[in-house]
Amino acid sequence: MAVLAPDAATRDLLVSAQTGSGKTIAFGLAIASNLLGDAEVLPRAGAPLALVVAPTRELALQVHRELSWLYQHAGTRIVACVGGMDPRQEKRQLIEGCHIVVGTPGRLRDHLERHSLKISGLKAVVLDEADEMLDLGFREDLEFLLEATPKERRTLLFSATLPRGIVALAKSYQRNAFRIEASAGERGHADIEYRAMRITAHDTEHAVVNVLRFFESPSTLVFCNKRETVRHLNAILLERGFSVVSLSGEFSQSERNAALQALRDGKARVCVATDVAARGIDLPTLGLVIHADLPNDSESLQHRSGRTGRAGRKGVSVMLIPPSRRRHAERLLGSAGIKAVWCGVPTVEVIRKLDHERLLESMLQSLSQVDADHDEDVAMAKELLAQRSSEDIAAALVRVYRSKLPAAEDVTDAGIGYSTPDAGYVRKQDRGQERPRDQRSQNFTAPSSTVWFRLNLGRQDKADPKYLIPEICRQGDITKRHIGVIRIMDHETRFEVDSEAAAKFADLVGRTKGKIRIERAEMPSDGQVAPKPHESHQSKPYEAKPHVTKPIQTEPNQSEKASAAPRVDKSHWQAKRKDRGPARPNTSDARPVHKKKFGPKPWAGLHKKKVRKDPT
């Protein structure tokens, strides 16, 4: 083991290895020399000698169990300090003394600030899943814990990936760290088979059901991005007949423990969970991981998928990819260096064929087993044969077997628009530029037989075909070539859908919940308006025209232009003749027109003047 090599025996360690590769046992063995030295049994418990920090409660409790098993003969006392547990009980255990403390960053900091945790005698500090702790926002708590520990401590940092934040943390709090990195095959999850399944936007629930029925794994994890999706999918699977539990951040610690215990005991086969809630889960029988919602980055993809394929066991990771998320899925797989098998969702026929094979195998296996109640079973079989034929009894057994299985769902093949996985999932054909124009126009055919549907938006809602057609295609998973006549009325819109796609269209729009509702309808009362068939463009043949030589015309000079232009006597500001009244005679004896001089009236103020009388 690399952590026990002579070069790494006493140095700080920076280890990069995949989830489920045995890191807990690795750092448990690595700190043994710091705890035991040359002794075989640890001294009486007092102040803790080692501190192990994990991102989640489940992972911390799992580390507590594995270290307890590893040091069971060394007299080691280990205390777990995690959120959701009674802090007073943890305080009493810390006061009584221990050798190793395992906990989450927040609870450990709380005990340290309350002086319940004494770390002055620490010899080793282990950060397990350090990248997860940074993603969860525990950087400040980690720095607080590391700064409070003794400077001469030994620091072991384990992480599935080594992003920039982890490297910076290692430079700040490690001294001359010895770096150990897993091989390329181990880092790429060699024990995990990745499958990328194409689905339509409305088939996620049906696809999850069919994937569960196809693989029939003893334990399965289904990942969702939101709590609402967890609750919804959990209810759907319960209704279909699956034994399912769920995990999310709204669950208490007791509820989480009960759900995990049901998975370990086999009482539940499916767990629907969010990323944070499922971190640290270790189930030996977990053979299938389903990504109902794609993760946001490649690190989350590896952490999710790392729940299966652990400790040398094989596992399958299935990604459900609608057309709108195809590019995102390509980036996730490319950045993680994962090669996935692109395929469609298992159909009902494929699942029925597998059920037939499993039934035969199960029956033959039951016949080969002889238990204590064999004689009683034979007596019951003879009694049945006395009343019914062997064919009827066998058919009844088959019906009983199938009745216990959840029914497979009809799914739509979403292969249209997807290229082969060998081509890197990039479309290299079916481009319009690679086809002649006549061929593109002839590919359109109006629907021959149609089914009418209605939509609850009309002319008063400002319904417009350029907005309605994309919405209809999105809800019903069809293309515009499947749509015929569109009739926009005052309060609703009726349209035609090709009869070949009408059944699937009606099923998909019936499951859609929103403001826009679509349902079957009758043909409008004013009659059906047949769609105008698209006529292919007929290009005209090229006809050469004879060349005609035109005479060259010279432009006249300025003098010729001036003589040819008519002379205008009136000014541009003068009004037209009809607006200026009748014309005056242009004679010499005509009365001249005198303009009236404006001023005060000639008699104004005469009554105020005094008239002097002549004395004579």
C-alpha positions as CSV (number, residue, x, y, z in Angstrom):
1,M,0.0,0.0,0.0
2,A,1.4,3.4,-1.1
3,V,0.5,5.1,2.3
4,L,2.8,2.7,4.1
5,A,5.8,3.2,1.8
6,P,9.0,4.3,3.5
7,D,8.9,7.7,1.8
8,A,5.4,8.3,3.1
9,A,5.7,6.8,6.6
10,T,6.1,10.0,8.6
11,R,5.3,12.8,6.1
12,D,2.1,14.7,5.3
13,L,0.1,13.0,2.6
14,L,-1.9,14.4,-0.3
15,V,-3.9,11.5,-1.7
16,S,-6.1,11.6,-4.8
17,A,-8.2,8.4,-5.2
18,Q,-11.7,7.6,-6.4
19,T,-14.6,7.2,-4.0
20,G,-14.9,3.7,-2.7
21,S,-11.3,2.7,-3.2
22,G,-10.6,2.0,0.5
23,K,-9.4,5.4,1.6
24,T,-10.7,4.9,5.1
25,I,-8.6,1.8,5.7
26,A,-5.7,3.5,4.0
27,F,-5.6,6.5,6.4
28,G,-6.5,4.2,9.3
29,L,-3.3,2.3,8.7
30,A,-1.3,5.4,7.9
31,I,-2.0,7.0,11.3
32,A,-1.4,3.7,13.2
33,S,2.3,4.6,13.6
34,N,1.4,8.0,15.2
35,L,-1.1,6.4,17.6
36,L,0.6,3.1,18.6
37,G,4.3,3.7,17.9
38,D,6.0,0.4,18.8
39,A,3.2,-0.7,21.2
40,E,0.4,-3.1,20.3
41,V,-2.2,-1.6,22.5
42,L,-3.1,2.1,23.1
43,P,-2.8,3.6,26.6
44,R,-5.7,4.7,28.6
45,A,-7.9,7.2,26.8
46,G,-7.4,10.9,27.5
47,A,-7.1,13.8,25.2
48,P,-7.6,12.7,21.5
49,L,-4.5,11.7,19.5
50,A,-6.1,11.9,16.0
51,L,-8.9,13.9,14.5
52,V,-10.8,12.8,11.3
53,V,-13.0,15.3,9.6
54,A,-15.7,14.2,7.1
55,P,-18.2,16.2,5.0
56,T,-21.4,14.5,6.0
57,R,-23.0,12.7,9.0
58,E,-23.3,9.4,7.0
59,L,-19.7,9.4,6.0
60,A,-18.5,10.3,9.5
61,L,-20.5,7.4,11.0
62,Q,-19.2,5.1,8.3
63,V,-15.6,6.1,9.1
64,H,-16.4,5.6,12.8
65,R,-17.6,2.0,12.1
66,E,-14.6,1.1,9.9
67,L,-12.0,2.5,12.3
68,S,-13.7,0.7,15.2
69,W,-13.4,-2.6,13.3
70,L,-9.8,-1.8,12.3
71,Y,-8.6,-0.9,15.8
72,Q,-10.9,-3.3,17.7
73,H,-7.9,-5.3,19.2
74,A,-5.8,-2.2,20.1
75,G,-8.2,-0.9,22.8
76,T,-9.0,2.2,20.9
77,R,-11.9,4.4,22.0
78,I,-13.5,6.4,19.1
79,V,-16.1,9.2,19.5
80,A,-18.3,10.5,16.7
81,C,-19.4,14.2,16.8
82,V,-21.9,14.9,14.0
83,G,-24.9,17.1,13.5
84,G,-28.3,15.7,14.4
85,M,-27.0,13.9,17.5
86,D,-27.2,15.0,21.1
87,P,-24.3,17.4,21.7
88,R,-24.5,16.8,25.5
89,Q,-23.9,13.1,25.1
90,E,-21.0,13.8,22.8
91,K,-19.5,16.2,25.4
92,R,-19.7,13.6,28.1
93,Q,-17.9,11.1,25.9
94,L,-15.2,13.6,25.1
95,I,-14.7,14.4,28.8
96,E,-14.4,10.7,29.6
97,G,-11.5,10.5,27.1
98,C,-10.9,9.0,23.6
99,H,-8.1,8.2,21.2
100,I,-9.8,9.3,17.9
101,V,-12.5,11.8,17.2
102,V,-14.5,11.6,14.0
103,G,-16.9,14.4,13.1
104,T,-18.2,17.0,10.7
105,P,-16.6,20.4,10.5
106,G,-19.5,22.4,12.0
107,R,-20.0,20.1,15.1
108,L,-16.2,19.8,15.7
109,R,-15.9,23.6,15.6
110,D,-18.8,24.0,18.0
111,H,-17.2,21.6,20.5
112,L,-13.9,23.4,20.2
113,E,-15.4,26.8,20.8
114,R,-17.2,25.4,23.9
115,H,-13.9,23.9,25.2
116,S,-15.4,20.4,25.1
117,L,-12.8,19.2,22.6
118,K,-9.1,19.4,23.7
119,I,-6.8,19.1,20.7
120,S,-3.5,20.2,22.2
121,G,-2.2,16.7,22.1
122,L,-3.2,15.8,18.5
123,K,-0.6,13.9,16.5
124,A,-2.5,13.4,13.3
125,V,-5.3,15.2,11.4
126,V,-7.2,13.6,8.5
127,L,-9.4,15.4,6.0
128,D,-11.6,12.8,4.2
129,E,-13.3,13.9,1.0
130,A,-11.8,17.3,1.2
131,D,-13.1,18.5,-2.1
132,E,-16.7,17.7,-0.9
133,M,-16.1,19.8,2.2
134,L,-15.0,22.8,0.1
135,D,-18.0,22.4,-2.2
136,L,-20.3,22.4,0.8
137,G,-18.8,25.6,2.1
138,F,-16.8,24.3,5.0
139,R,-13.6,26.1,4.1
140,E,-13.8,28.6,6.9
141,D,-14.5,25.8,9.5
142,L,-11.6,23.7,8.1
143,E,-9.2,26.6,8.4
144,F,-10.3,27.3,11.9
145,L,-9.7,23.7,13.0
146,L,-6.3,23.4,11.3
147,E,-5.1,26.7,12.8
148,A,-6.1,25.5,16.3
149,T,-4.2,22.2,16.0
150,P,-0.5,21.9,17.0
151,K,2.0,22.9,14.4
152,E,3.9,19.6,14.7
153,R,0.9,17.5,13.8
154,R,0.8,15.2,10.8
155,T,-1.8,16.2,8.1
156,L,-3.3,13.7,5.7
157,L,-5.6,15.1,3.0
158,F,-7.7,12.6,1.0
159,S,-9.8,13.7,-2.0
160,A,-11.4,12.2,-5.0
161,T,-10.3,15.2,-7.2
162,L,-7.7,17.8,-6.7
163,P,-9.2,21.2,-7.7
164,R,-7.4,24.5,-7.2
165,G,-8.9,25.0,-3.8
166,I,-7.6,21.7,-2.5
167,V,-4.1,22.4,-3.8
168,A,-4.1,25.9,-2.1
169,L,-5.3,24.3,1.2
170,A,-2.5,21.7,1.0
171,K,0.1,24.4,0.5
172,S,-1.1,26.4,3.4
173,Y,-1.4,23.7,6.0
174,Q,0.9,20.8,4.9
175,R,4.6,20.6,5.1
176,N,6.5,18.9,2.3
177,A,3.5,16.7,1.5
178,F,4.0,13.4,-0.2
179,R,1.6,13.2,-3.1
180,I,-0.1,9.9,-4.0
181,E,-2.3,9.7,-7.1
182,A,-4.4,6.8,-8.3
183,S,-3.7,5.3,-11.7
184,A,-5.7,6.4,-14.7
185,G,-7.7,3.3,-14.7
186,E,-8.7,3.6,-11.1
187,R,-9.4,7.3,-11.3
188,G,-11.8,6.6,-14.2
189,H,-13.9,4.2,-12.3
190,A,-12.8,1.0,-14.1
191,D,-15.4,-1.1,-12.2
192,I,-18.3,1.2,-13.3
193,E,-20.1,0.8,-16.6
194,Y,-21.5,4.1,-17.8
195,R,-24.6,4.3,-20.0
196,A,-26.0,7.4,-21.5
197,M,-29.7,6.8,-22.3
198,R,-31.6,9.1,-24.7
199,I,-35.0,10.1,-23.5
200,T,-37.7,12.6,-24.4
201,A,-38.4,15.6,-22.1
202,H,-41.6,14.0,-20.7
203,D,-40.3,10.4,-20.2
204,T,-38.0,10.8,-17.2
205,E,-40.4,9.0,-14.8
206,H,-41.1,6.2,-17.3
207,A,-37.4,5.8,-18.1
208,V,-36.5,5.4,-14.4
209,V,-39.2,2.7,-14.0
210,N,-37.9,0.8,-17.1
211,V,-34.2,1.1,-16.0
212,L,-35.0,-0.3,-12.6
213,R,-36.9,-3.2,-14.2
214,F,-34.2,-3.9,-16.7
215,F,-31.3,-4.2,-14.3
216,E,-33.1,-5.5,-11.2
217,S,-30.3,-4.5,-8.9
218,P,-30.5,-5.4,-5.2
219,S,-30.0,-1.7,-4.3
220,T,-30.3,1.4,-6.4
221,L,-29.7,5.1,-5.9
222,V,-31.7,7.6,-8.0
223,F,-30.2,11.1,-7.9
224,C,-32.3,14.3,-8.2
225,N,-31.2,17.9,-8.0
226,K,-34.2,19.2,-6.0
227,R,-36.2,18.1,-2.9
228,E,-39.5,18.6,-4.8
229,T,-38.2,16.2,-7.5
230,V,-37.3,13.7,-4.8
231,R,-40.8,13.8,-3.3
232,H,-42.5,13.5,-6.7
233,L,-40.3,10.6,-8.0
234,N,-40.6,8.8,-4.6
235,A,-44.4,8.9,-4.9
236,I,-44.4,7.7,-8.5
237,L,-42.2,4.7,-7.7
238,L,-44.3,3.8,-4.7
239,E,-47.4,3.9,-6.8
240,R,-45.7,1.6,-9.4
241,G,-45.0,-1.0,-6.7
242,F,-41.4,-0.4,-5.9
243,S,-40.0,-0.7,-2.3
244,V,-38.5,2.8,-2.1
245,V,-37.2,5.3,0.5
246,S,-36.0,8.8,0.0
247,L,-33.3,11.1,1.4
248,S,-33.1,14.9,1.3
249,G,-31.9,17.8,3.5
250,E,-35.3,18.1,5.1
251,F,-35.1,14.7,6.8
252,S,-34.0,14.4,10.5
253,Q,-31.1,12.2,11.5
254,S,-33.4,9.4,12.8
255,E,-35.4,9.4,9.5
256,R,-32.1,9.2,7.5
257,N,-30.9,6.3,9.7
258,A,-34.1,4.4,9.3
259,A,-34.0,4.8,5.5
260,L,-30.4,3.6,5.3
261,Q,-31.2,0.7,7.6
262,A,-34.1,-0.3,5.3
263,L,-31.7,-0.4,2.4
264,R,-29.1,-2.5,4.3
265,D,-31.8,-5.0,5.5
266,G,-33.2,-5.4,2.0
267,K,-36.6,-4.0,3.0
268,A,-36.2,-1.3,0.4
269,R,-34.5,-1.6,-3.0
270,V,-34.5,1.9,-4.3
271,C,-33.4,5.2,-2.7
272,V,-34.3,8.6,-4.2
273,A,-31.9,11.2,-2.9
274,T,-30.2,14.5,-3.5
275,D,-26.5,14.9,-3.9
276,V,-25.8,16.3,-0.4
277,A,-28.0,13.7,1.3
278,A,-26.4,10.7,-0.4
279,R,-22.8,11.7,0.2
280,G,-21.1,9.1,2.4
281,I,-23.6,6.3,1.8
282,D,-21.9,2.9,1.5
283,L,-24.1,0.0,0.6
284,P,-22.4,-3.3,-0.3
285,T,-25.3,-4.4,-2.5
286,L,-25.5,-1.1,-4.4
287,G,-25.1,-2.1,-8.1
288,L,-27.0,0.7,-9.9
289,V,-26.9,4.5,-9.9
290,I,-29.5,6.5,-12.0
291,H,-29.0,10.2,-12.7
292,A,-32.6,11.3,-13.1
293,D,-31.3,14.9,-13.2
294,L,-27.8,15.4,-14.6
295,P,-25.2,16.8,-12.2
296,N,-23.8,20.3,-12.6
297,D,-20.1,19.3,-12.9
298,S,-17.9,16.3,-13.6
299,E,-16.8,16.1,-9.9
300,S,-20.4,15.6,-8.9
301,L,-20.8,12.9,-11.6
302,Q,-17.9,11.0,-10.2
303,H,-19.0,11.3,-6.6
304,R,-22.5,10.1,-7.5
305,S,-21.3,7.2,-9.6
306,G,-18.7,6.3,-7.0
307,R,-21.5,5.0,-4.7
308,T,-21.4,1.9,-6.8
309,G,-18.5,-0.2,-8.1
310,R,-16.7,-0.1,-4.7
311,A,-14.1,-2.5,-3.3
312,G,-13.8,-4.5,-6.5
313,R,-17.5,-4.9,-7.1
314,K,-19.0,-4.0,-10.5
315,G,-21.6,-1.3,-10.9
316,V,-23.6,0.6,-13.5
317,S,-24.2,4.3,-13.8
318,V,-27.1,5.4,-16.0
319,M,-27.5,9.0,-17.2
320,L,-31.0,10.0,-18.5
321,I,-30.4,12.6,-21.2
322,P,-33.1,14.6,-22.9
323,P,-32.3,16.4,-26.1
324,S,-31.9,19.8,-24.4
325,R,-29.2,18.4,-22.1
326,R,-27.2,16.5,-24.6
327,R,-24.4,19.0,-24.9
328,H,-24.1,19.3,-21.1
329,A,-23.8,15.5,-20.9
330,E,-21.0,15.5,-23.5
331,R,-19.1,18.1,-21.5
332,L,-19.5,16.2,-18.2
333,L,-18.2,13.0,-19.8
334,G,-15.4,14.7,-21.6
335,S,-14.1,16.6,-18.6
336,A,-14.3,13.5,-16.5
337,G,-12.6,11.4,-19.1
338,I,-15.4,8.8,-19.1
339,K,-16.5,6.8,-22.1
340,A,-20.2,6.0,-22.0
341,V,-22.3,3.7,-24.0
342,W,-25.0,5.6,-25.8
343,C,-28.3,3.8,-26.1
344,G,-32.1,4.1,-25.7
345,V,-34.3,3.3,-22.8
346,P,-35.2,-0.4,-22.5
347,T,-38.6,-1.0,-24.1
348,V,-41.5,-3.0,-22.8
349,E,-40.7,-5.9,-25.2
350,V,-37.1,-6.1,-24.0
351,I,-38.1,-6.1,-20.3
352,R,-40.8,-8.8,-20.9
353,K,-38.1,-11.0,-22.6
354,L,-35.8,-10.6,-19.6
355,D,-38.7,-11.4,-17.2
356,H,-39.3,-14.6,-19.2
357,E,-35.6,-15.6,-18.8
358,R,-35.5,-14.7,-15.1
359,L,-38.7,-16.7,-14.5
360,L,-37.3,-19.8,-16.0
361,E,-34.0,-19.4,-14.1
362,S,-35.8,-18.8,-10.8
363,M,-38.1,-21.8,-11.3
364,L,-35.2,-24.1,-12.2
365,Q,-33.2,-22.8,-9.3
366,S,-36.2,-23.5,-7.0
367,L,-36.5,-27.1,-8.3
368,S,-32.8,-27.8,-7.5
369,Q,-33.2,-26.7,-3.9
370,V,-34.6,-29.2,-1.4
371,D,-35.5,-27.8,2.0
372,A,-37.2,-29.2,5.1
373,D,-40.7,-28.5,3.8
374,H,-40.1,-30.4,0.6
375,D,-42.5,-33.2,1.5
376,E,-45.2,-30.8,2.4
377,D,-44.7,-28.9,-0.9
378,V,-44.9,-32.2,-2.9
379,A,-48.2,-33.1,-1.1
380,M,-49.6,-29.7,-2.0
381,A,-48.5,-30.1,-5.7
382,K,-50.2,-33.6,-5.9
383,E,-53.4,-32.1,-4.5
384,L,-53.3,-29.3,-7.1
385,L,-52.6,-31.8,-9.9
386,A,-55.6,-33.9,-8.8
387,Q,-57.9,-30.8,-9.4
388,R,-56.2,-29.0,-12.3
389,S,-53.9,-29.9,-15.2
390,S,-50.2,-29.2,-15.1
391,E,-50.6,-26.4,-17.7
392,D,-53.1,-24.5,-15.6
393,I,-51.0,-24.8,-12.5
394,A,-47.9,-23.6,-14.4
395,A,-49.8,-20.7,-15.9
396,A,-51.1,-19.7,-12.4
397,L,-47.5,-19.7,-11.1
398,V,-46.4,-17.5,-13.9
399,R,-49.2,-15.0,-13.2
400,V,-48.3,-15.0,-9.5
401,Y,-44.7,-14.3,-10.4
402,R,-45.6,-11.5,-12.8
403,S,-48.1,-9.8,-10.5
404,K,-45.3,-9.1,-8.0
405,L,-43.3,-7.2,-10.7
406,P,-44.0,-3.5,-11.4
407,A,-45.3,-3.0,-15.0
408,A,-42.9,-1.6,-17.6
409,E,-43.8,1.7,-19.2
410,D,-44.1,2.7,-22.8
411,V,-41.3,5.1,-23.7
412,T,-40.7,7.1,-26.8
413,D,-37.5,6.4,-28.8
414,A,-35.5,9.6,-28.7
415,G,-32.9,8.5,-31.2
416,I,-33.9,11.2,-33.7
417,G,-31.3,14.0,-33.6
418,Y,-28.6,11.9,-31.9
419,S,-25.5,10.7,-33.6
420,T,-23.5,7.5,-33.0
421,P,-21.3,7.5,-29.9
422,D,-18.3,6.7,-31.9
423,A,-18.5,10.1,-33.6
424,G,-18.2,11.9,-30.3
425,Y,-21.9,12.6,-30.3
426,V,-21.6,15.3,-32.9
427,R,-23.9,15.5,-35.9
428,K,-22.0,15.2,-39.1
429,Q,-24.9,14.8,-41.5
430,D,-28.5,15.8,-42.1
431,R,-27.4,19.3,-42.5
432,G,-29.5,21.4,-44.9
433,Q,-26.4,22.6,-46.8
434,E,-25.5,19.0,-47.8
435,R,-28.8,18.4,-49.6
436,P,-30.0,19.9,-52.8
437,R,-32.7,22.6,-52.4
438,D,-35.3,20.5,-54.3
439,Q,-34.8,17.6,-52.0
440,R,-35.3,19.7,-48.9
441,S,-38.5,21.2,-50.2
442,Q,-39.9,17.8,-51.3
443,N,-39.3,16.3,-47.9
444,F,-42.3,18.2,-46.5
445,T,-45.6,16.4,-46.8
446,A,-48.9,17.6,-45.3
447,P,-50.6,15.2,-42.9
448,S,-52.9,12.9,-44.8
449,S,-55.3,12.0,-41.9
450,T,-55.4,14.2,-38.8
451,V,-56.8,14.5,-35.3
452,W,-58.1,17.8,-33.9
453,F,-56.9,19.2,-30.6
454,R,-57.8,22.4,-28.7
455,L,-55.6,24.8,-26.8
456,N,-56.9,27.2,-24.1
457,L,-55.5,30.4,-25.7
458,G,-57.3,32.4,-28.3
459,R,-57.4,35.7,-30.1
460,Q,-58.2,37.6,-27.0
461,D,-55.1,36.2,-25.4
462,K,-53.0,37.5,-28.3
463,A,-52.4,33.9,-29.6
464,D,-50.0,33.8,-32.5
465,P,-49.0,30.7,-34.6
466,K,-45.3,31.7,-34.4
467,Y,-45.5,31.3,-30.6
468,L,-48.0,28.5,-30.5
469,I,-46.3,26.1,-32.8
470,P,-43.0,25.8,-30.7
471,E,-45.1,25.3,-27.5
472,I,-47.2,22.6,-29.2
473,C,-44.1,20.8,-30.4
474,R,-42.4,21.1,-27.0
475,Q,-45.3,19.7,-25.0
476,G,-46.2,16.9,-27.4
477,D,-42.6,16.1,-28.6
478,I,-43.5,16.5,-32.2
479,T,-42.2,18.6,-35.1
480,K,-44.0,21.2,-37.1
481,R,-44.5,18.8,-40.0
482,H,-46.9,16.9,-37.8
483,I,-49.1,20.0,-37.4
484,G,-51.8,20.8,-40.0
485,V,-54.5,23.5,-39.9
486,I,-54.4,26.0,-37.0
487,R,-57.7,27.9,-36.3
488,I,-57.4,30.7,-33.8
489,M,-60.7,31.6,-32.3
490,D,-61.7,34.2,-29.7
491,H,-61.1,32.1,-26.6
492,E,-59.3,29.0,-27.9
493,T,-57.2,27.6,-30.7
494,R,-57.9,24.4,-32.5
495,F,-55.3,22.6,-34.6
496,E,-54.7,19.3,-36.4
497,V,-52.0,16.7,-35.6
498,D,-51.0,13.9,-37.8
499,S,-52.9,10.7,-36.8
500,E,-49.6,8.7,-36.7
501,A,-48.3,10.9,-33.9
502,A,-51.7,11.8,-32.3
503,A,-51.7,9.0,-29.7
504,K,-48.3,9.8,-28.4
505,F,-49.1,13.5,-28.5
506,A,-52.3,13.1,-26.5
507,D,-50.5,11.1,-23.8
508,L,-47.7,13.6,-23.4
509,V,-49.8,16.7,-23.3
510,G,-52.2,15.0,-20.8
511,R,-49.3,14.7,-18.4
512,T,-48.2,18.3,-18.7
513,K,-49.4,20.7,-16.0
514,G,-49.3,24.4,-16.6
515,K,-51.2,27.4,-17.8
516,I,-51.3,26.1,-21.4
517,R,-53.6,23.1,-21.6
518,I,-54.1,20.9,-24.7
519,E,-56.8,18.3,-25.1
520,R,-58.7,16.5,-27.9
521,A,-61.4,18.4,-29.7
522,E,-63.8,18.2,-32.6
523,M,-63.4,19.8,-35.9
524,P,-64.5,23.5,-35.8
525,S,-68.1,24.1,-36.8
526,D,-67.2,26.4,-39.7
527,G,-65.6,23.4,-41.5
528,Q,-62.1,22.1,-42.0
529,V,-59.7,24.2,-44.0
530,A,-57.3,21.9,-45.8
531,P,-53.7,22.8,-45.4
532,K,-52.2,24.3,-48.5
533,P,-49.7,21.7,-49.9
534,H,-46.2,22.9,-50.2
535,E,-45.2,23.1,-53.8
536,S,-41.6,22.4,-54.7
537,H,-39.8,25.3,-56.4
538,Q,-39.5,24.6,-60.1
539,S,-36.4,26.3,-61.4
540,K,-36.8,27.8,-64.9
541,P,-34.3,26.8,-67.5
542,Y,-31.7,29.4,-68.5
543,E,-32.4,31.1,-71.8
544,A,-29.7,33.3,-73.4
545,K,-31.0,36.6,-74.7
546,P,-29.4,38.3,-77.7
547,H,-27.2,41.3,-77.0
548,V,-28.7,44.7,-78.1
549,T,-26.4,47.6,-78.8
550,K,-27.9,50.9,-77.6
551,P,-26.9,54.3,-79.1
552,I,-24.6,56.4,-77.0
553,Q,-26.4,59.7,-76.0
554,T,-24.3,62.7,-75.2
555,E,-25.4,65.0,-72.3
556,P,-26.3,68.6,-73.4
557,N,-24.1,71.5,-72.3
558,Q,-25.1,74.1,-69.8
559,S,-26.1,76.7,-72.4
560,E,-28.5,74.3,-74.1
561,K,-30.0,73.4,-70.7
562,A,-30.6,77.0,-69.9
563,S,-32.3,77.8,-73.2
564,A,-34.5,74.8,-73.0
565,A,-35.7,75.5,-69.5
566,P,-38.9,77.5,-69.2
567,R,-38.7,81.0,-67.7
568,V,-40.6,81.7,-64.5
569,D,-41.6,85.4,-63.9
570,K,-43.2,85.0,-60.5
571,S,-41.2,84.6,-57.3
572,H,-41.4,81.4,-55.4
573,W,-43.0,83.1,-52.5
574,Q,-45.9,84.6,-54.4
575,A,-49.3,83.0,-54.1
576,K,-51.1,81.5,-57.0
577,R,-53.4,83.7,-59.1
578,K,-56.6,82.1,-57.9
579,D,-55.6,82.9,-54.3
580,R,-54.8,86.6,-55.0
581,G,-58.2,87.7,-56.3
582,P,-59.1,89.1,-59.8
583,A,-56.4,90.5,-62.0
584,R,-56.0,94.3,-62.4
585,P,-55.7,95.9,-65.8
586,N,-52.2,96.9,-66.7
587,T,-52.9,100.4,-68.1
588,S,-51.2,103.7,-67.6
589,D,-54.5,105.5,-66.7
590,A,-55.5,103.1,-64.1
591,R,-55.9,104.4,-60.6
592,P,-52.7,103.7,-58.6
593,V,-53.1,101.6,-55.5
594,H,-52.0,103.5,-52.4
595,K,-51.3,101.6,-49.3
596,K,-53.1,103.0,-46.2
597,K,-50.8,104.4,-43.6
598,F,-51.5,103.0,-40.2
599,G,-51.6,105.3,-37.3
600,P,-53.9,107.1,-34.8
601,K,-57.3,108.1,-36.0
602,P,-57.4,111.7,-37.3
603,W,-60.3,112.7,-35.0
604,A,-58.9,111.1,-31.9
605,G,-58.6,113.5,-29.0
606,L,-60.3,116.5,-30.7
607,H,-62.9,116.8,-28.0
608,K,-60.2,117.5,-25.5
609,K,-58.8,120.4,-27.3
610,K,-59.9,123.9,-26.3
611,V,-61.0,126.2,-29.1
612,R,-60.0,129.9,-28.7
613,K,-62.6,132.4,-29.8
614,D,-61.6,135.4,-31.9
615,P,-62.2,138.6,-29.8
616,T,-63.0,140.5,-32.9
